[in-house]
């Protein structure tokens, strides 16, 4: 299926390519810290973005790999991730003027999920600063798929100025 954007998917996705210092928290009392590194690399050929996650959520390590770029048939992309605990997640992504909108089911980021209430849906808005030196991600969760609650606030600071790929 052809990409909905006449440019290669990589052109739209590459805006977040690079190494990022990740910090933030899971919302709640008490707040649970999120610290680590995220790396986004454009895969050779320019059709996919590979995302490596190496963070700690409340001191618990979370490592994952995500592949972004497969057309979802709705004008956006699929984001498939796999973590070191054996979990696999699928999210949908749309990109509008440097803002990435992710939506998915409740199986996303099980380490950061509340234990008392199952999550039915999650969504995130990832906004890139105009200078491309920082990004913010505001995550929300829903127990019923209708009512949304703040879940995580994450900030990314560029740790390098590269947007290439170590996979090339």
Rosetta blueprint (number, residue, H / E / L):
1 X L
2 X L
3 X L
4 X L
5 X L
6 X L
7 X L
8 X L
9 X H
10 X H
11 X H
12 X H
13 X H
14 X H
15 X H
16 X H
17 X L
18 X E
19 X E
20 X E
21 X E
22 X E
23 X E
24 X E
25 X E
26 X E
27 X L
28 X L
29 X L
30 X L
31 X L
32 X E
33 X E
34 X E
35 X E
36 X E
37 X E
38 X E
39 X E
40 X E
41 X E
42 X E
43 X L
44 X L
45 X L
46 X L
47 X L
48 X L
49 X E
50 X E
51 X E
52 X E
53 X E
54 X E
55 X E
56 X E
57 X E
58 X L
59 X L
60 X E
61 X E
62 X E
63 X E
64 X E
65 X E
66 X E
67 X E
68 X E
69 X E
70 X E
71 X E
72 X L
73 X L
74 X L
75 X L
76 X L
77 X E
78 X E
79 X E
80 X E
81 X E
82 X E
83 X E
84 X L
85 X L
86 X L
87 X L
88 X E
89 X E
90 X E
91 X E
92 X E
93 X E
94 X E
95 X E
96 X E
97 X L
98 X L
99 X E
100 X E
101 X E
102 X E
103 X E
104 X E
105 X E
106 X L
107 X L
108 X L
109 X L
110 X H
111 X H
112 X H
113 X L
114 X L
115 X L
116 X L
117 X L
118 X L
119 X L
120 X L
121 X E
122 X E
123 X E
124 X E
125 X E
126 X E
127 X E
128 X E
129 X L
130 X L
131 X L
132 X L
133 X L
134 X E
135 X E
136 X E
137 X E
138 X E
139 X E
140 X E
141 X E
142 X E
143 X L
144 X L
145 X L
146 X L
147 X L
148 X L
149 X E
150 X E
151 X E
152 X E
153 X E
154 X E
155 X E
156 X E
157 X E
158 X E
159 X L
160 X L
161 X L
162 X L
163 X L
164 X L
165 X L
166 X L
167 X L
168 X L
